[in-house]
């Protein structure tokens, strides 16, 4: 089990000005930021990041959405980071997310769900490596 996970604050949340409030909630939940950057993904980069979903019907819409505006990518650290962060962000569908979760507080829909959180230690490492070099991590 790793003590690091990866997250992105998605274009819907950055556009609405929720970045600071989401980061505040993450830090108050006991996570420390080990790497972070503000970036706008190209269509190609978004497609590469979400390549695991390439055969799914929502893939084109997802790539278009994730390249539609800036995101904040971050590596977070805490004991049991992946599982604890998944609990903190809540269900993909904000209508089903528990009160107090990031998605309940800031997401508008299943598609515009404010944040991404790695679903496994392996994916957290892969996703973190996609955005950050060793020199950008602390």
DSSP file (Angstrom, degrees, kcal/mol; ACC not computed):
  #  RESIDUE AA STRUCTURE BP1 BP2  ACC     N-H-->O    O-->H-N    N-H-->O    O-->H-N    TCO  KAPPA ALPHA  PHI   PSI    X-CA   Y-CA   Z-CA
    1    1 A X              0   0    0      0, 0.0     2,-0.2     0, 0.0    79,-0.1   0.000 360.0 360.0 360.0 134.2    0.0    0.0    0.0
    2    2 A X        -     0   0    0      2,-0.1    79,-0.6     1,-0.1    80,-0.4  -0.567 360.0-145.0 -95.2 159.2    1.3    3.4   -1.0
    3    3 A X  S    S+     0   0    0     -2,-0.2    75,-2.6    77,-0.2     2,-0.4   0.169  77.9  77.7-107.0  17.2    0.9    6.7    0.9
    4    4 A X  E     +A   77   0A   0     73,-0.2     2,-0.3   117,-0.0    78,-0.3  -0.944  51.7 174.2-125.7 149.0    0.6    8.7   -2.3
    5    5 A X  E     -A   76   0A   0     71,-2.2    71,-2.7    -2,-0.4     2,-0.4  -0.902  23.7-123.2-141.0 171.5   -2.2    9.3   -4.7
    6    6 A X  E     +A   75   0A   0     -2,-0.3   112,-1.9    69,-0.2     2,-0.3  -0.926  26.7 175.3-120.3 143.8   -2.9   11.5   -7.7
    7    7 A X  E     -AB  74 117A   0     67,-2.6    67,-2.6    -2,-0.4     2,-0.4  -0.973  15.6-159.6-140.8 158.4   -5.6   14.0   -8.3
    8    8 A X  E     -AB  73 116A   0    108,-1.3   108,-2.4    -2,-0.3     2,-0.7  -0.996  17.4-141.2-131.9 134.7   -6.8   16.5  -10.9
    9    9 A X  E     -AB  72 115A   0     63,-2.7    63,-1.7    -2,-0.4   106,-0.3  -0.891  40.1-131.6 -88.5 119.7   -9.1   19.4  -10.3
   10   10 A X    >>  -     0   0    0    104,-2.8     4,-2.2    -2,-0.7     3,-0.7  -0.148  16.5 -99.3 -80.8 166.7  -11.0   19.3  -13.5
   11   11 A X  H 3> S+     0   0    0      1,-0.2     4,-2.3     2,-0.2     5,-0.2   0.799 118.7  57.7 -55.7 -33.8  -11.9   22.1  -16.0
   12   12 A X  H 3> S+     0   0    0      1,-0.2     4,-1.4     2,-0.2    -1,-0.2   0.917 110.9  42.6 -64.1 -41.1  -15.5   22.6  -14.6
   13   13 A X  H <4>S+     0   0    0     -3,-0.7     5,-2.7   101,-0.2     6,-0.4   0.874 114.4  48.9 -74.6 -38.2  -14.2   23.2  -11.1
   14   14 A X  H ><5S+     0   0    0     -4,-2.2     3,-1.1    56,-0.3     5,-0.2   0.902 110.2  52.8 -68.0 -37.9  -11.3   25.5  -12.2
   15   15 A X  H 3<5S+     0   0    0     -4,-2.3    -1,-0.2     1,-0.3    -2,-0.2   0.865 108.7  49.5 -63.0 -36.5  -13.7   27.5  -14.4
   16   16 A X  T 3<5S-     0   0    0     -4,-1.4    -1,-0.3    -5,-0.2    -2,-0.2   0.459 117.9-112.0 -83.9  -0.4  -16.1   28.0  -11.5
   17   17 A X  T < 5S+     0   0    0     -3,-1.1     4,-0.3    -4,-0.3     3,-0.3   0.763  77.9 129.2  79.2  25.5  -13.3   29.2   -9.2
   18   18 A X     >< +     0   0    0     -5,-2.7     4,-2.7     1,-0.2     5,-0.3   0.462  36.9 100.4 -90.8  -1.6  -13.4   26.2   -6.9
   19   19 A X  H  > S+     0   0    0     -6,-0.4     4,-2.6     1,-0.2     5,-0.2   0.912  84.5  43.7 -54.0 -51.6   -9.7   25.4   -7.0
   20   20 A X  H  > S+     0   0    0     -3,-0.3     4,-2.4     1,-0.2    -1,-0.2   0.903 114.7  49.0 -62.9 -42.5   -8.8   27.1   -3.6
   21   21 A X  H  > S+     0   0    0     -4,-0.3     4,-2.1     2,-0.2    -1,-0.2   0.887 112.7  48.3 -66.1 -38.5  -11.8   25.6   -1.8
   22   22 A X  H  X S+     0   0    0     -4,-2.7     4,-2.3     2,-0.2    -2,-0.2   0.931 112.4  47.9 -67.7 -44.9  -11.1   22.1   -3.1
   23   23 A X  H  X S+     0   0    0     -4,-2.6     4,-2.6    -5,-0.3     5,-0.2   0.896 110.3  53.4 -61.4 -39.1   -7.4   22.3   -2.1
   24   24 A X  H  X S+     0   0    0     -4,-2.4     4,-2.7    -5,-0.2    -1,-0.2   0.920 108.9  48.3 -60.9 -44.3   -8.4   23.6    1.3
   25   25 A X  H  X S+     0   0    0     -4,-2.1     4,-1.1     2,-0.2    -1,-0.2   0.894 111.5  50.6 -64.2 -39.5  -10.7   20.6    1.8
   26   26 A X  H  <>S+     0   0    0     -4,-2.3     5,-1.7     2,-0.2     3,-0.4   0.935 113.2  44.5 -63.2 -47.0   -8.0   18.2    0.7
   27   27 A X  H ><5S+     0   0    0     -4,-2.6     3,-1.9     1,-0.2    -2,-0.2   0.903 110.5  54.0 -66.6 -41.5   -5.4   19.8    3.1
   28   28 A X  H 3<5S+     0   0    0     -4,-2.7    -1,-0.2     1,-0.3    -2,-0.2   0.745 100.7  62.4 -64.7 -22.1   -7.9   19.9    6.0
   29   29 A X  T 3<5S-     0   0    0     -4,-1.1    -1,-0.3    -3,-0.4    -2,-0.2   0.410 127.6 -98.4 -83.0   2.6   -8.5   16.2    5.4
   30   30 A X  T < 5S+     0   0    0     -3,-1.9     2,-0.3     1,-0.3    -3,-0.2   0.510  78.8 134.9  98.3   5.2   -4.9   15.5    6.3
   31   31 A X      < -     0   0    0     -5,-1.7     2,-0.4    47,-0.1    -1,-0.3  -0.639  40.3-151.2 -85.2 144.4   -3.3   15.3    2.8
   32   32 A X  E     -C   77   0A   0     45,-2.2    45,-2.4    -2,-0.3     2,-0.5  -0.927  19.4-120.3-112.4 144.7   -0.1   17.1    2.0
   33   33 A X  E     +C   76   0A   0     -2,-0.4    43,-0.2    43,-0.2     3,-0.1  -0.715  31.2 173.1 -86.3 122.7    0.8   18.3   -1.5
   34   34 A X  E    S+     0   0A   0     41,-3.1   104,-2.2    -2,-0.5     2,-0.3   0.590  72.6   4.5-104.9 -16.6    4.0   16.7   -2.8
   35   35 A X  E     +C   75   0A   0     40,-1.1    40,-2.1   102,-0.2    -1,-0.4  -0.925  68.0 171.5-162.7 144.2    3.7   18.1   -6.4
   36   36 A X  E     +C   74   0A   0    100,-0.3     2,-0.3    -2,-0.3    38,-0.2  -0.972   2.4 171.1-158.7 143.0    1.2   20.5   -8.1
   37   37 A X  E     -C   73   0A   0     36,-2.2    36,-2.5    -2,-0.3     2,-0.5  -0.991  28.4-134.4-153.4 150.4    0.8   22.3  -11.4
   38   38 A X  E     +C   72   0A   0     -2,-0.3     2,-0.3    34,-0.2    34,-0.2  -0.909  44.8 154.4-100.2 124.3   -1.7   24.4  -13.2
   39   39 A X  E     -C   71   0A   0     32,-2.5    32,-3.4    -2,-0.5     2,-0.6  -0.990  42.4-134.6-152.3 152.7   -1.9   23.2  -16.9
   40   40 A X        -     0   0    0     -2,-0.3     2,-0.2    30,-0.3    30,-0.2  -0.967  29.7-138.9-112.1 118.5   -4.2   23.0  -19.9
   41   41 A X        -     0   0    0     -2,-0.6     2,-0.1    25,-0.5    28,-0.1  -0.501  10.6-131.7 -74.7 139.9   -4.1   19.6  -21.5
   42   42 A X     >  -     0   0    0     -2,-0.2     4,-2.6     1,-0.1     5,-0.2  -0.386  31.9-103.8 -74.9 167.7   -4.2   19.4  -25.3
   43   43 A X  H  > S+     0   0    0      1,-0.2     4,-2.4     2,-0.2     5,-0.2   0.902 124.7  51.3 -59.2 -40.7   -6.6   17.0  -26.9
   44   44 A X  H  > S+     0   0    0      2,-0.2     4,-2.3     1,-0.2    -1,-0.2   0.915 110.1  47.6 -64.5 -44.1   -3.8   14.6  -27.5
   45   45 A X  H  > S+     0   0    0      2,-0.2     4,-2.7     1,-0.2    -2,-0.2   0.922 112.6  48.5 -64.3 -44.0   -2.6   14.8  -23.9
   46   46 A X  H  X S+     0   0    0     -4,-2.6     4,-2.3     1,-0.2    -1,-0.2   0.911 111.9  50.6 -62.1 -41.5   -6.1   14.2  -22.6
   47   47 A X  H  < S+     0   0    0     -4,-2.4    -1,-0.2    -5,-0.2    -2,-0.2   0.895 111.4  47.7 -62.4 -40.7   -6.5   11.3  -25.0
   48   48 A X  H >< S+     0   0    0     -4,-2.3     3,-1.3     1,-0.2    -2,-0.2   0.918 111.3  50.3 -66.6 -43.9   -3.3    9.8  -23.8
   49   49 A X  H 3< S+     0   0    0     -4,-2.7     3,-0.4     1,-0.3    -2,-0.2   0.910 119.0  37.1 -61.7 -42.1   -4.1   10.2  -20.1
   50   50 A X  T >< S+     0   0    0     -4,-2.3     3,-2.4     1,-0.2    -1,-0.3   0.113  78.5 122.0 -98.1  21.4   -7.5    8.6  -20.5
   51   51 A X  G X   +     0   0    0     -3,-1.3     3,-2.1     1,-0.3     4,-0.2   0.779  62.5  71.2 -55.7 -29.1   -6.4    6.0  -23.1
   52   52 A X  G 3  S+     0   0    0     -3,-0.4    -1,-0.3     1,-0.3     3,-0.3   0.761 101.3  46.2 -58.8 -24.3   -7.6    3.2  -20.8
   53   53 A X  G X  S+     0   0    0     -3,-2.4     3,-2.2     1,-0.2     6,-0.3   0.262  77.2 117.1 -99.7  10.5  -11.1    4.3  -21.6
   54   54 A X  T <  S+     0   0    0     -3,-2.1    -1,-0.2     1,-0.3     6,-0.1   0.785  75.7  47.9 -53.7 -34.6  -10.5    4.5  -25.4
   55   55 A X  T 3  S+     0   0    0     -3,-0.3    -1,-0.3    -4,-0.2     2,-0.2   0.524  91.9  99.7 -86.3  -5.7  -13.1    1.8  -26.3
   56   56 A X  S X  S-     0   0    0     -3,-2.2     3,-1.4     1,-0.1     4,-0.3  -0.526  80.2-123.4 -83.6 150.1  -15.8    3.3  -24.1
   57   57 A X  T 3  S+     0   0    0      1,-0.3     4,-0.3    -2,-0.2     3,-0.3   0.762 108.8  55.1 -65.3 -24.7  -18.6    5.3  -25.6
   58   58 A X  T 3> S+     0   0    0      1,-0.2     4,-2.5     2,-0.1    -1,-0.3   0.526  80.1  97.1 -85.3  -5.0  -17.9    8.4  -23.4
   59   59 A X  H <> S+     0   0    0     -3,-1.4     4,-2.6    -6,-0.3     5,-0.2   0.898  81.2  48.0 -54.9 -50.8  -14.2    8.6  -24.3
   60   60 A X  H  > S+     0   0    0     -4,-0.3     4,-2.3    -3,-0.3    -1,-0.2   0.917 114.8  46.4 -59.5 -41.7  -14.5   11.3  -27.0
   61   61 A X  H  > S+     0   0    0     -4,-0.3     4,-2.6     2,-0.2    -1,-0.2   0.890 112.2  51.4 -65.6 -39.5  -16.6   13.5  -24.7
   62   62 A X  H  X S+     0   0    0     -4,-2.5     4,-2.8     2,-0.2    -2,-0.2   0.924 110.7  47.6 -63.1 -45.8  -14.2   13.0  -21.8
   63   63 A X  H  X S+     0   0    0     -4,-2.6     4,-1.2     2,-0.2    -2,-0.2   0.917 113.0  49.0 -62.6 -44.0  -11.2   14.0  -23.9
   64   64 A X  H  < S+     0   0    0     -4,-2.3     3,-0.3    -5,-0.2    -2,-0.2   0.928 114.1  46.1 -61.8 -45.3  -13.0   17.1  -25.2
   65   65 A X  H >< S+     0   0    0     -4,-2.6     3,-1.7     1,-0.2     4,-0.3   0.928 110.7  51.2 -63.1 -46.6  -14.0   18.1  -21.7
   66   66 A X  H 3< S+     0   0    0     -4,-2.8   -25,-0.5     1,-0.3     3,-0.2   0.686 113.9  45.0 -70.8 -16.3  -10.6   17.5  -20.1
   67   67 A X  T 3< S+     0   0    0     -4,-1.2    -1,-0.3    -3,-0.3    -2,-0.2   0.267  90.2  90.1-103.7  10.5   -9.0   19.6  -22.8
   68   68 A X  S <  S-     0   0    0     -3,-1.7     2,-0.3     1,-0.1    -2,-0.1   0.610 100.5 -14.1 -84.0 -12.9  -11.6   22.4  -22.6
   69   69 A X  S    S-     0   0    0     -4,-0.3   -28,-0.5    -3,-0.2   -58,-0.2  -0.968  90.9 -51.4-172.3 178.3   -9.8   24.4  -19.9
   70   70 A X        -     0   0    0     -2,-0.3     2,-0.3   -30,-0.2   -56,-0.3  -0.258  44.9-166.6 -68.4 152.7   -7.1   24.4  -17.2
   71   71 A X  E     - C   0  39A   0    -32,-3.4   -32,-2.5   -57,-0.1     2,-0.5  -0.872  19.2-130.3-127.2 163.3   -6.7   21.7  -14.6
   72   72 A X  E     -AC   9  38A   0    -63,-1.7   -63,-2.7    -2,-0.3     2,-0.4  -0.979  23.6-163.7-115.6 117.2   -4.7   21.5  -11.4
   73   73 A X  E     +AC   8  37A   0    -36,-2.5   -36,-2.2    -2,-0.5     2,-0.3  -0.797  15.7 171.5 -98.7 141.2   -2.7   18.2  -11.2
   74   74 A X  E     -AC   7  36A   0    -67,-2.6   -67,-2.6    -2,-0.4     2,-0.5  -0.999  33.2-142.0-152.3 147.2   -1.3   17.1   -7.9
   75   75 A X  E     -AC   6  35A   0    -40,-2.1   -41,-3.1    -2,-0.3   -40,-1.1  -0.948  30.6-163.8-103.9 129.2    0.4   14.3   -6.0
   76   76 A X  E     -AC   5  33A   0    -71,-2.7   -71,-2.2    -2,-0.5     2,-0.4  -0.837   6.3-151.9-117.1 151.0   -0.9   14.0   -2.5
   77   77 A X  E     +AC   4  32A   0    -45,-2.4   -45,-2.2    -2,-0.3     2,-0.3  -0.975  33.4 121.6-128.2 138.9    0.5   12.2    0.5
   78   78 A X    >   -     0   0    0    -75,-2.6     3,-1.2    -2,-0.4     4,-0.1  -0.862  67.3 -77.0-177.4 152.9   -1.2   10.6    3.5
   79   79 A X  T 3  S+     0   0    0      1,-0.3   -76,-0.1    -2,-0.3     5,-0.1  -0.411 122.6   9.3 -57.7 138.0   -1.4    7.2    5.1
   80   80 A X  T 3> S+     0   0    0    -78,-0.2     4,-2.7     3,-0.1     5,-0.3   0.886  88.0 171.0  57.5  41.6   -3.8    5.1    3.0
   81   81 A X  H <>  +     0   0    0     -3,-1.2     4,-2.5   -79,-0.6     5,-0.2   0.863  63.7  48.2 -56.8 -48.7   -3.9    7.9    0.4
   82   82 A X  H  > S+     0   0    0    -80,-0.4     4,-2.3   -78,-0.3    -1,-0.2   0.960 117.8  39.2 -61.9 -53.3   -5.7    6.2   -2.4
   83   83 A X  H  > S+     0   0    0      1,-0.2     4,-2.0     2,-0.2    -1,-0.2   0.916 117.3  49.4 -65.1 -43.5   -8.6    4.8   -0.4
   84   84 A X  H  X S+     0   0    0     -4,-2.7     4,-2.1     1,-0.2    -1,-0.2   0.879 111.9  48.8 -65.1 -36.6   -8.9    7.9    1.9
   85   85 A X  H  X S+     0   0    0     -4,-2.5     4,-2.5    -5,-0.3     5,-0.2   0.901 107.8  54.0 -70.8 -38.7   -8.9   10.2   -1.1
   86   86 A X  H  X S+     0   0    0     -4,-2.3     4,-1.6    -5,-0.2    -1,-0.2   0.892 110.7  47.8 -60.4 -38.5  -11.6    8.2   -2.9
   87   87 A X  H  < S+     0   0    0     -4,-2.0    -1,-0.2     1,-0.2    -2,-0.2   0.919 110.8  51.7 -65.8 -42.7  -13.7    8.5    0.2
   88   88 A X  H  < S+     0   0    0     -4,-2.1    14,-2.2     1,-0.2    -2,-0.2   0.868 111.5  45.7 -63.4 -38.4  -13.0   12.3    0.4
   89   89 A X  H  < S-     0   0    0     -4,-2.5    14,-2.3    12,-0.2    15,-0.3   0.832  99.7-154.7 -78.9 -29.7  -14.1   12.9   -3.2
   90   90 A X     <  -     0   0    0     -4,-1.6    -1,-0.1    -5,-0.2     7,-0.1  -0.210  37.0 -17.7  86.3-178.7  -17.3   10.8   -3.1
   91   91 A X        -     0   0    0      2,-0.2     6,-0.2     5,-0.1     5,-0.1  -0.201  60.3-118.1 -62.7 150.0  -19.3    9.0   -5.7
   92   92 A X  S    S+     0   0    0      1,-0.1     2,-0.8     4,-0.1    -1,-0.1   0.879 107.6  64.6 -55.8 -40.4  -18.8    9.9   -9.4
   93   93 A X  S >> S-     0   0    0      1,-0.2     3,-2.1    18,-0.0     4,-0.7  -0.784  79.4-153.1 -85.5 111.7  -22.4   11.0   -9.5
   94   94 A X  T 34 S+     0   0    0     -2,-0.8     3,-0.4     1,-0.3    -1,-0.2   0.766  93.1  64.5 -60.3 -24.2  -22.6   14.0   -7.2
   95   95 A X  T 34 S+     0   0    0      1,-0.2    -1,-0.3    -3,-0.1    -3,-0.1   0.763 109.6  39.6 -67.6 -23.3  -26.3   13.2   -6.5
   96   96 A X  T <4 S+     0   0    0     -3,-2.1    -1,-0.2    -5,-0.1    -2,-0.2   0.443  93.2 110.8-102.2  -3.6  -25.2    9.9   -4.9
   97   97 A X  S  < S-     0   0    0     -4,-0.7     3,-0.1    -3,-0.4    -7,-0.1  -0.434  74.6-106.7 -74.6 146.1  -22.1   11.4   -3.1
   98   98 A X    >   -     0   0    0      1,-0.1     3,-1.8    -2,-0.1     6,-0.3  -0.358  44.4 -86.9 -70.0 150.9  -22.2   11.6    0.6
   99   99 A X  T 3  S+     0   0    0      1,-0.2    -1,-0.1     5,-0.1     3,-0.1  -0.268 113.6  25.3 -54.9 140.3  -22.6   15.0    2.3
  100  100 A X  T 3  S+     0   0    0      1,-0.3    -1,-0.2    -3,-0.1     2,-0.1   0.287  90.1 126.1  87.6 -10.3  -19.3   16.8    2.8
  101  101 A X  S <> S-     0   0    0     -3,-1.8     4,-2.2     1,-0.1    -1,-0.3  -0.403  72.5-113.6 -77.4 160.6  -17.5   15.1    0.0
  102  102 A X  H  > S+     0   0    0    -14,-2.2     4,-2.6     1,-0.2     5,-0.4   0.914 116.7  48.1 -60.1 -44.5  -15.8   17.2   -2.7
  103  103 A X  H  > S+     0   0    0    -14,-2.3     4,-1.8     1,-0.2    -1,-0.2   0.873 110.6  50.8 -68.8 -34.8  -18.1   16.0   -5.4
  104  104 A X  H  4 S+     0   0    0     -6,-0.3    -1,-0.2   -15,-0.3    -2,-0.2   0.904 118.0  40.7 -64.7 -38.9  -21.2   16.7   -3.3
  105  105 A X  H  < S+     0   0    0     -4,-2.2    -2,-0.2     1,-0.1    -1,-0.2   0.823 134.4  12.7 -78.0 -33.0  -19.9   20.2   -2.6
  106  106 A X  H  < S+     0   0    0     -4,-2.6     2,-0.2    -5,-0.2    -3,-0.2   0.553  95.6  98.6-129.2 -10.7  -18.5   21.1   -6.1
  107  107 A X     <  -     0   0    0     -4,-1.8     6,-0.2    -5,-0.4     3,-0.1  -0.567  42.0-167.6 -89.5 149.5  -19.6   18.8   -8.9
  108  108 A X        -     0   0    0      4,-2.4     2,-0.3     1,-0.3     5,-0.2   0.716  67.0 -18.2-102.0 -28.2  -22.5   19.5  -11.2
  109  109 A X  S    S-     0   0    0      3,-1.7    -1,-0.3   -17,-0.1   -15,-0.0  -0.935  75.9 -80.9-163.8 178.5  -23.0   16.1  -12.9
  110  110 A X  S    S+     0   0    0     -2,-0.3     3,-0.4     1,-0.2    -1,-0.1   0.909 130.3  41.8 -60.9 -41.7  -21.4   12.7  -13.6
  111  111 A X  S    S+     0   0    0      1,-0.3     2,-1.0    -3,-0.1    -1,-0.2   0.893 118.9  43.6 -74.0 -41.2  -19.5   14.2  -16.5
  112  112 A X  S    S+     0   0    0      1,-0.1    -4,-2.4  -100,-0.1    -3,-1.7  -0.684  72.3 149.9-104.9  77.4  -18.6   17.5  -14.7
  113  113 A X        -     0   0    0     -2,-1.0     2,-2.5    -3,-0.4    -6,-0.2   0.085  51.6-128.4-106.8  24.1  -17.6   15.9  -11.4
  114  114 A X  S    S+     0   0    0     -8,-0.2  -104,-2.8  -105,-0.1     2,-0.3  -0.154  75.3  38.2  72.9 -45.0  -14.9   18.4  -10.3
  115  115 A X  E     -B    9   0A   0     -2,-2.5     2,-0.4  -106,-0.3  -106,-0.2  -0.963  58.6-143.9-142.6 154.6  -12.0   16.1   -9.5
  116  116 A X  E     -B    8   0A   0   -108,-2.4  -108,-1.3    -2,-0.3     2,-0.4  -0.920  19.4-173.9-109.5 142.1  -10.2   12.9  -10.5
  117  117 A X  E     -B    7   0A   0     -2,-0.4  -110,-0.2  -110,-0.2    -2,-0.0  -0.995  30.6-108.1-137.0 134.2   -8.8   10.6   -8.0
  118  118 A X        -     0   0    0   -112,-1.9   -32,-0.1    -2,-0.4     3,-0.1  -0.226  19.2-150.2 -56.9 145.4   -6.6    7.5   -8.7
  119  119 A X  S    S+     0   0    0      1,-0.1     2,-0.3   -33,-0.0    -1,-0.1   0.449  73.8  17.8-100.4  -1.1   -8.4    4.2   -8.1
  120  120 A X  S  > S-     0   0    0      1,-0.1     4,-2.2   -38,-0.0     5,-0.1  -0.982  77.0-108.8-159.1 162.2   -5.3    2.2   -7.2
  121  121 A X  H  > S+     0   0    0     -2,-0.3     4,-1.9     2,-0.2     5,-0.2   0.904 119.7  52.7 -61.1 -41.1   -1.8    2.5   -5.9
  122  122 A X  H  > S+     0   0    0      1,-0.2     4,-2.2     2,-0.2    -1,-0.2   0.938 111.4  44.7 -61.6 -47.6   -0.5    1.4   -9.4
  123  123 A X  H  > S+     0   0    0      1,-0.2     4,-3.1     2,-0.2     5,-0.3   0.845 107.7  59.1 -68.0 -32.3   -2.6    4.0  -11.2
  124  124 A X  H  X S+     0   0    0     -4,-2.2     4,-2.3     2,-0.2    -1,-0.2   0.915 109.3  44.4 -59.8 -42.1   -1.6    6.7   -8.8
  125  125 A X  H  X S+     0   0    0     -4,-1.9     4,-2.3     2,-0.2    -2,-0.2   0.932 115.2  47.2 -68.4 -45.4    2.0    6.1   -9.7
  126  126 A X  H  X S+     0   0    0     -4,-2.2     4,-1.3     2,-0.2    -2,-0.2   0.935 115.7  45.2 -60.2 -47.7    1.3    5.9  -13.5
  127  127 A X  H  X S+     0   0    0     -4,-3.1     4,-1.0     1,-0.2    -1,-0.2   0.886 112.5  50.3 -67.6 -40.0   -0.9    9.1  -13.4
  128  128 A X  H  X S+     0   0    0     -4,-2.3     4,-2.4    -5,-0.3     3,-0.5   0.898 109.3  52.3 -62.6 -40.1    1.6   11.0  -11.2
  129  129 A X  H  < S+     0   0    0     -4,-2.3    -1,-0.2     1,-0.2    -2,-0.2   0.786 100.8  62.6 -66.6 -27.7    4.4   10.0  -13.7
  130  130 A X  H  < S+     0   0    0     -4,-1.3    -1,-0.2     1,-0.2    -2,-0.2   0.868 118.6  24.9 -63.0 -36.9    2.3   11.3  -16.6
  131  131 A X  H  < S+     0   0    0     -4,-1.0     2,-0.4    -3,-0.5    -2,-0.2   0.721 118.4  52.2-101.9 -26.0    2.4   14.9  -15.1
  132  132 A X     <  -     0   0    0     -4,-2.4    -1,-0.1    -5,-0.1     2,-0.1  -0.937  57.7-149.5-129.5 136.1    5.5   15.1  -12.9
  133  133 A X    >   -     0   0    0     -2,-0.4     3,-1.2     1,-0.1     4,-0.2  -0.423  42.5-101.3 -83.5 170.3    9.2   14.5  -13.3
  134  134 A X  G >  S+     0   0    0      1,-0.2     3,-1.1     2,-0.2    -1,-0.1   0.822 122.9  60.1 -62.1 -30.6   11.3   13.4  -10.2
  135  135 A X  G 3  S+     0   0    0      1,-0.2    -1,-0.2     3,-0.0    -3,-0.0   0.681 100.5  55.3 -70.8 -17.6   12.5   17.0  -10.0
  136  136 A X  G <  S+     0   0    0     -3,-1.2     2,-0.3  -101,-0.0  -100,-0.3   0.365  93.7  85.3 -97.5   4.8    9.0   18.3   -9.5
  137  137 A X    <         0   0    0     -3,-1.1  -102,-0.2    -4,-0.2  -103,-0.0  -0.820 360.0 360.0-110.2 146.6    8.1   16.1   -6.5
  138  138 A X              0   0    0   -104,-2.2  -103,-0.1    -2,-0.3    -1,-0.1   0.341 360.0 360.0-129.2 360.0    8.9   16.7   -2.9
